[in-house]
């Protein structure tokens, strides 16, 4: 007969479940996602939108053109989905982009906002 000190003792199931849950809790939680919305106005040309999308977001001209069309036809376009902090930064960059020099009456940058992505 084996000595009790040499016998393996099974860990209770409850303890195993607790350890698994503790490991799951250590995983980084995914941050909520936010959309950056570009709003339409009548003071900016499609070329302005295309240039802004290239400079601020790295979008190719074709994507910038599609965004310009969507803003014009729907009144708004989602230009990026990201974390809240990054969305706030990109919104602020849109606001700081400056006026459209092709339109004399243009008073400043386009408007953008952020909103949480519905879960």
N, C-alpha and C positions, 0 to 999 in steps of 0.2 A: 504494500500500500504506500502511496506517495505521501511525502511529508506535506503538511498544510502550507508551509511557507513557499513551497515550490509549485503549488497549484495556481493556475490562473484564475483570477476572479473576474467574472463578467461584470461590466459596467451596467448599472441599471438603465433601462430604456429612457426613463425620465431625464436622467443626467445627459444622455446622448442627445436628446432633443434640445435640451438647454444649450449645450455646446454648439449645435448646428445653428440655432437662432442667434447666438452671440456672434458667430462668424458672419451670418447674414447681415447683422446690424453694423458690422465693421466696413461693409462695402460702401463706397461713396454713393450718396444719393444723387440722382439725376436732378439737375436744376430745372425749374420751370422754364418753358420756352416762351419767347415774346416775338411778335411780328413787328417789323418796322414798316409803317404805312406812309407812302408818299401821297399827298393830297393835290388835287388838280386846282389850278387857277388859270386865268387867261393871260398871265404876264410872263410866261416862259415858253420858249420854242422847244420842239423835239430835240434839236441839236444840243440845247442846254442840258436836257435830261440825259441824253446819251453821254455827253462829256462828264456829267456828274457821276453817272453810274460807272463809267470807266475809272475815273480818278478815285472815287471814294470806296467803291465796292469791287473793283477789278473785273467788272462785267465786260464781255466783248461788245462791240458796237451793235451787233444783232440783238443781243439781249436788252441792251439799253433802249433800242428802238421799240422792241415789244413792250417794255415797261412804259415808254412814252405813249404808245398807242393805248395801252390799258388805262393809264391815268386820264387820258383825254376822253376815252369812251365811257369809262365806269366812274370816273371822278376820284378814283384812288387805286393804288396798286401796292401789293406786298412786295417789298424790295429785299427783305432779309428776314430770316427766322433764326433766333439765337438766344443767348442768355440775357437776362434783364440788363446787366451792366454793359454788355457789348451793344445791345439795342439802344440804350440811352446814349452811348458814345456816338453811334452811327446817326441817330436822330439829330444830335447836336452838330455833327459834321454837315448834315444836310442844311441845317439852319444857318451855318456859318459859310456856306459855299459862295454866297455873294449873288449879286443881281445878274440878270441876263442882259448883256450889253447889246444884243441884237434888237431889243425892244426898249425904245426910249422911255416909255412910261413905267418900266419895271422899277419897283422900289426896293427889292431885296430878294432874298432866297425863297425857295419853295418851302412849303410847310410839310412837316413830317410828325408822326406821333408813334407811340408804341402801345401795343395791347397784348394781353396774355393770349396764348394759343389755347382755344377750348380743349379740354381733356376728353 
